[in-house]
Amino acid sequence: MRAMSTSAPELSPEALAHVGLRPVLLSDDGRALRLLDQRELPARETWLTLTAVEEVAEAIERMAVRGAPAIGCAAAMGLAAAAHGFPEDPDAFRRACLAAIDRLAHTRPTAVNLFVALEQMRQALDGLAPGADVATARAALESTARRHARADIAACLAMGEHGAPLLPEGGTILTHCNTGALATAGWGTALGVIRRAHAMGRRIRVLVDETRPVLQGARLTAWELVHDGIPAEVIADNMAGALMARGLVQAAIVGADRIARNGDVANKIGTYTVAVLCRHHGVPFYVAAPWTTIDLELGSGAEIPIEERDESEIHVHGDRRMTPIGVGARNPAFDVTPAALITKIITERGVHEPSALAELA
């Protein structure tokens, strides 16, 4: 696992007290990870209770939990919960923890937050005093996991404060994929910026890209906006350009799964298309992501690993196959948007020029 900065933002009273939608939770006794199963939304709100590493890994791989920050929180909390089933011998316990970290690290390759969270958990183990017992180790893992989630909420709230003033008064904002509470420990990144703008009284509307092939926009973002009472309409992904040409989009804001040192951004497939359309039509294109999403070890987006998911997500929708038997499919989960197409990057540290990220490390 690569070296990286894992420092967390200062935890504000708001972050510590946040009681909004929390889709990734560690049980009060620390023995179970609780996940709102995003595959079931918007039809049903189903919660999973997971206690084993393999259960957590499969939940991440099968997108019961998704969104880069939420994946990191799930991995950290899942490890802390599963550790209650690891051996009581200190050496065997540590080996089980390291094996669990390795398994979780192989679930989703693109979202860097996963690796930040797992590195924090590894550091918690490495920071134990020589001869520390297993109970102490479990407590350290639980404390680290809970702090990681609180830090994510703090970052999201700060992003909202920094980013909301960028959104136009009375404008229509285009989003892609889901960047709300469901994609984080709570509140959201790009959608958190929209939430804050709405709370400030800005009269905004949201156009929600459906986000094919898994429809995270239509299923998840729209669900969150309805619950928040923010005016929104779902559009097919291929409608964005036509609406921009008619002057019906004043800004676009998306999240990120990994940002390279030069400001290139990997995000849900289709983001690059939105950015190109925004540049052609003179629409500001913003990216909101926590600092943990920035991977200063990678010089450019060309170095970001892009996950290829199963063809079945293209062929099958619900219980119906939409393509003829015998045809193939391509299913990259992410694309890379060059820094030159990005107006600003919003993090908990402020609003940045994409080309200036390396100077801020």
N, C-alpha and C positions, 0 to 999 in steps of 0.2 A: 504494500500500500504506500502511495506516495506521501512525502512530507507536505504539510500544509499548515497554515495558520488556523487555529481553532478557538481563538478568543471570542467570547460572547459579548454582545452589547450590554450596557448597564440595564438592569431590570427595573423598569419604571413601576410605580404603584399601580398604574393602569394595567400593565401586563400581569402583575401578580394577582390582580383582582378580576381579570377578564373572565366573564361567565357566559359569553356568547357561544355559538356553535363550536364544539370541540370534538372533531371527528376521530381523533386519535388520543386515547386515554390510557393511563396506567391505573389499574384498580387501587383502591385505598390501601390494601395490604401488599401491593407491589407484586402480586403473584399472577396477574393476568393482563394481557393487552386487550383493550376494547376498541374495536374498529367499527365505524359506520360503513357498511358494505356499499360502496359506490356503484357496484354493478346493478344493484336493485333499484336505484333511484332513477326517475322520480316516482315510480309506482309504489314502492314500499320502503319504509325506513327500518332496515334490518341491522342489528348489531351482532358482530362476531366476538366471541370470547376465546382468545388464543393463549396457550400456555407453553407451547413447544416451538423450538427454533424452526423446524420444518413447516409448521403451520404458518408461522410469520412469513417465512420465505415464499411460500406458495401464495399467500395473500398479496404480497408485493408483486410477484411475477404475473399473477392473474388479474391484477388491477382492482382488487377489492379496495386497496388504497393506492392512490396515485397523486401526482404532483410532487415535485422535487422536495420541498420542505417536509411534506407529510410523510414521504418515504423515509427520510432521515429520522424523523421522530418515531415512526413505527419500528424501524430497525433498532434504535436505541432502547425504546421501551420494551420491545419484544425480547431483546437480549436480557434485559433486567428481569423480566418476568420468568423467562425460561431458566435463568440461573438458579431459581429455587428448586429445580429438578436435577441440577448438576451434582456430581459426587461431593461428599463432605471432606475428602482428602484435599488439602490445599493444592498440591501439584496436579492432581487429576482435575480439580475444579478449573485451574488455569488452562489446562489443555482443552477442556470442554469449551471454555469461553473463546479461546483462539479459533477453535474449529467452527464455532457458531459465527464468529466475525467473518471468517473466510466464506462460509456458506451465504451469509446475508450480502456480502460484497459482490457475489456473482448473480444477484437477482436482476438488477437493472443497470446497464453499463453507462448510461449517458448522464443521469442526474448526479451531480457531484455532491450534493447535500448528503446523500447516503454515505459517502466515504468520509465526509467531515464528521458525521455523527458516530460512525464506527471507530474512527481514530480517537475521538473523545473518550469512547468507552475503553479502548485499548490503553489510553493514557491514564484512565482511572485505575486500571489494574496495575500498570507500571508504577503508579504513584504510591502504592501501598507500602507500608513499612515492612521490612524483612520479617518473615514469620507471622504475618497477619493471618488471622483465622478466616474461614469461609464466610462467617456471618458478617465480618467487617467488609469483606470483598463485595458481598451482595448489597450491603448498604451503600457502598461507594458507587456501584453500578446504578442502583436506583436513584440516588441523588443526582448523578450525572445525567441520566435520562430525563428526569423531571426538569432539571435546569435547562437542558437543551430545548425542550418544548416551550418553557417560559421565555427563553431568549428568542425563539422564533416568533412568538406573539409580540414581544417587545419590538422586534425588527419590523413586523408587519404594521404595527401601529405607527411607528416612526416613518415608514414609507408613506403611509397615508397622509401624514402631516406635510412631508416634503413634496409629495406629488400632486395633491389635490389642487393647489393653486395653478398648476399647469393646465388643468382641464377648462375648456371654455364655458363661460356662463351661457346657459340656454342652448348648449350644443348637443349633438348626437355623437356618442363615443362607440367605436367599434372594438369588440373584444374577440379573442380567439382562444379556444380551449377553455379550461376552467382554472382560474387563478384566485379563487375565493377561500373561504374558511375550509372547504373540503380539500384543498390542495396544500394546506398548511396545518399548523397546530391550532389555528383559529384566526379569524378576521380576513386574511388573504393578502396577496401581493398586489397585482394590478387591480383586481376587484376590490381589494382593500382601499386603494386610492380612490376608486369610484365611490365606495361606501362613505369615505370621509368627505368627498366633495358633496355628495347628497346630504350628509349630515350638516354641512356648512350652509345648506340652503341653495346651492347651485342647481338651477333647473336643467338637469341633464336627462337625456334618454340614452338607452344602450341598445345597440344592434349586436346581437349575439350570433357569431358564426356557429353553425351547427357542429363543425369540427369533425369531419369524417376521418377514419371510418367508424370510430367508437362513439362519436356524438357527445363528447364531454361538454361542449357548449350547450347543445339543445337539452341534454338531460340534467346537467349539473349546474352550470352557470345560470341558466334560466330559472331553475329551482331556487337557487339562492336569492336571485333578484326578486322573484315573486314573494318570497318570505320577507324580504326587506322592504317591499313596497316601492321599489325603484322601477320606473317605467322602462319596459324592455320589449323587444321583438326579436324573434329568432329568424335568421336568414340562412339559406343554403350558402355554402362556402363560395360558390361561383357567382353570387350576386353582388359581392362587395365592390368590385370595380364599377359596375353599372351605377350603383348608388353613389359612389364617389363622383363619378362623371356628372351626376345630377346635382352635386353640391350638398348631398344629404349626410355627409360624414365630416365632422370638424376635427376629430382626432382619433387615433387608434392607440390602444395600450394593451400590452401582452406581458406574460411572465417569461421565465427562462429556466432551463434545466442545467445549463452550464454556459458560462461566459469566459471567453479566452482573454489573455492579457491585452490583446490589441482591440478589444471591444466587440469582436464577433460573438454572436449569440446563437446557441442551440436551443430550440424550443419546439413545441409540437408541430408536426408536419403541416404545412400550409402557412406558417408564419412568414417565411420568406416571400411567398406570393403576396401576402398582405403588405409587406414592407415595400415591395416593388410598386404595387398599385398606389400606395401612399406617396412615394417619391414622384411618380408620374403626375398625380393630381394635386400635389402641394399640400398634402395632409400630414400634420405632425405624427410621428411614429415613436411611441415611448415604450421602454422596457422597464418593468419593476421587478426587482429580485433582491433577496437578502445578500449581504456581502459574502456569505458562505457559498453562494452560487458562482462566485468569480474564482476561476482556476488560473492563478498566476503562473502555474507551471507550464501551461500550454500557450505557445506563442500566438496561435491563430485558430480560427474555427476549423481549419483543415485537419487539425490534430484531435478534434473531439470525436470520440467513438459514437457512432450512430447505431442505435438498436434496430435490428430487423425483427419484426414480430411475425407471428404465424399468418399464413395466407388466409386462414379461415375468417379472420376479421374483415377481409375484403369480400370474400365469397358469400358469407352468411350474415343476414341481419335478422335478429330474433331467432325464429325457428325455420326461416325460409332461405333457401339458397337463391342468390340473385344473379349468378353467373352460370354459364353452361359447363357441364362436366367436361373436363379435358383442357380448359384454359388455365393458364398460370396467373399469378398475381405478384406484384411487388408491394411490400408493406413496411417501408422505413417509418419508424415512429416519430422521428424528428428531422428537421432540416436546419441549416445554418444561415443566419442572416448576417451579411457583412456589416461591420461597424459603420461604413459610409452611408448606409440606409437608415441609421438610427438617429433620431433627433436628440434624445437624452436617455440616460440610464438612471433610474431612481433606486437608491438603496436606503437603508436606515441611516447611512452616513451623509446623505444629501442627494443632490441632483448633479450628475456628472456628464461631461463630454465622453463619449465612448473611447476616444483615443487617449484619454487622460487616466485611465484606470491604473495602469502600471505605476504611475507617479504617486498614487494615493496609498499604495500598499504600506 
